[in-house]
Amino acid sequence: MSAEPLDPALERVCVQMSQTEMQGEALTSRDYWLLALVTIAVPALLVLIGALL
């Protein structure tokens, strides 16, 4: 793996992402529930429906 320098635009974005004030709001418990619903529950339900067909 080579140690090439980053593109200046990419380096600026990386620096901005590491700053706390640029990271946005923290997720709430409702956000975590919705995330679990759409990434675990819905696909599992679709798999079960597909298995029954």
PEVENWO-V128527 format. One record per residue. N is the residue number from 1. PHI is phi in whole degrees, 0 to 359 (* if undefined). OMEGA is omega in radians with two decimals (999 if undefined). BURIAL is 1 if it has 16 or more other ideal C-beta (glycine too) atoms within 10 Angstrom, else 0. Layout:
[[N	PHI	OMEGA	BURIAL] [N	PHI	OMEGA	BURIAL]]
This chain:
[[1	*	-3.12	0] [2	271	-3.13	0] [3	257	3.14	0] [4	282	3.10	0] [5	292	3.12	0] [6	286	3.01	0] [7	300	-3.10	0] [8	305	3.12	0] [9	294	3.11	0] [10	294	3.12	0] [11	296	3.09	0] [12	297	3.13	0] [13	296	3.12	0] [14	297	3.12	0] [15	294	3.13	0] [16	296	-3.13	0] [17	293	-3.12	0] [18	280	3.12	0] [19	277	-3.06	0] [20	301	-3.08	0] [21	291	-3.14	0] [22	264	-3.03	0] [23	270	3.10	0] [24	84	-3.09	0] [25	279	3.06	0] [26	286	3.11	0] [27	289	3.08	0] [28	267	3.12	0] [29	295	3.08	0] [30	297	3.11	0] [31	299	3.13	0] [32	295	3.10	0] [33	295	3.11	0] [34	294	3.10	0] [35	297	3.11	0] [36	296	-3.13	0] [37	298	-3.05	0] [38	279	-3.12	0] [39	255	-3.11	0] [40	237	-3.01	0] [41	292	-3.11	0] [42	296	3.10	0] [43	298	3.11	0] [44	297	3.10	0] [45	297	3.12	0] [46	295	3.10	0] [47	295	3.11	0] [48	297	3.11	0] [49	296	3.12	0] [50	296	3.13	0] [51	289	-3.12	0] [52	279	-3.11	0] [53	280	999	0]]
